[in-house]
Amino acid sequence: MKKQTLAQDAFKLYAENFMTLEDIAKQLHLNERTLRRWKKSDDWETKRAEYLRTKTTLHSDLYDFTRSLINSIEKDMENNSKVEPARYYAVTKMLKLIGPVKSYEDKVISEKQKLQEKKPKGLTPDVIREIEEQILDITHEEICEHDLNTD
């Protein structure tokens, strides 16, 4: 698979499924360090926040649009103007979507809140590994190799 496709797939798992870098690395058979580099260089945090923002406001936008369409239909009816069947059809379709979209958004928000609650305080193994690799230039393989040689 091409690097760009892998990076897109990895981001999708990160943003939409709230997977950890470790889990993504296992699923896509990638090095976790590569994922951390992509996350930093492509600013995954900002992109995920934007993705969640767009997903969590769709139902209100859909509701507002449906409401304005209904108001315009009512106004045309009051003025004895012809109301196109397509407008009725659009309203009925949108009304069916508002509930499922709201449920989806609630699920996304709930998952996001669970992740924020689970965030450990202090130095996690991931943070320590990142410090070792990016600041101290020590790879996980070197640590394992050192441990094997000291036995």
N, C-alpha and C positions, 0 to 999 in steps of 0.2 A: 504494500500500500504506500502511496506517496506521502511524504512528510506533511504536506498541507492538509490532505484528507485525514490523516491521523490526528493532526492538531485540531481540526474541526470536530472530529468525533470525540476527542478527549474533552474539548470545551463543552460540547453538548452534554456529555455525562456529568461534567462538573456543574454546569449552570442549571440544567433541567432536572437531573436526577439527584443532585446534591451529593455526589459520590466524592470520597476522599481521593487525594492524589495516589495514595497507596493502592486503593481498590481499582482505580482507573489503570494504573500501571500493570496490575495483574491481569485485568480484563483485556487490555489491548497489547499486552506483552511488550511494554515499553519500560525504559529506565525511569525511575521516579525523579531522578535529577533532571532528565530531559523535560518532564512535565513541569517541574518547578521553574525551569528556564522559560518554557513557553508561557506559563502562567504570568511570570513577571514581565516578559518582553511584550506580550500581547494584552496585558492589563486585564486579565480575566475577572478580577474583582469588580472593576467598574462595569465591564460588559455584562456580568451576571446581575449586578444591581439594576442596570438598564433593562435587561431582559425581564427581570421580575417586576419592575415598575410597569412595563408595557403589558405584561400578562395580568397584573392585578388591577388595572383600570379599564380593561376592555368591557366588563359587564356594565359599568356605569356609563361608558360611552355608548354602548349598545342600547341601554335603557333610555338615555337622553335622546338619541336619534329616533328611537321608536316612538317616544313620547311626542317629539316634534312632528313626526310624520302623522301620528294620530290627530294632533292639533290641526295640522293643515287639512286633513280629510274632513274633520268636523267643520272647519271654516268654510270649505268648499260646499259642504252639504247645507250649511246655514244660508249660503248665498245662492243656493239652487244651481251650483255649477256641477258639471259632470266630474265624477271621480273615476279615475282610470282603475280598472281591475288589478293592474300590476301593483298599485299602491296598497290595496287591500291584501293582496298576496304577500307583499313584502312585510307588512305588519304581522300577519299571522306567522310567517317564518321566523321573524325576529323574536316574537313573543315566546316561541318554543325554545329559542337559544339562550335567553337570558338566564333561566334557572341553571342549566348545565354549565354555562360559562361561570356563573357565580360560584357553583360548587367546586369547579376546578380551581378558581382563584383562591377560595378559602383553603383548599388542600395545599396549594403552593405556599400560602402564607403560614399555615400551620407547620409545614415541613421546615420552612425557613426559621420559625420561632424555635422549633425543637433543636435545630442545628445550633442556634445561638445559645440556647440553654446548655447544650452539651459541650460548648467550647471550654476546654480546661484552662485554668489560670496558671501562669508560670510557663516554664520551659517544658514543652512536650517533646517526645522523641523526634517528631518531624522537625521541630525548630532546632533541636540540637544537631540533627543530621545536616540541616541546611547550613548552620553555622560552621560545622566541621568542613563541609564541602566548599562553601563559597568564601568563607573568611580564612579558615585555617588550611584550606586546600588539602584536606584529608578525605579520601574516598572511603566508602563503606567497605569496599574490597580490601583496601590496605589495612583497615582495622581487623577484619577477619583473618587476613594473612598473618598479621602480627600476633594475634591470639593463637593461631595454630603453631607458629614458630616458638612461642614461649612455653608450650606444653612439654 
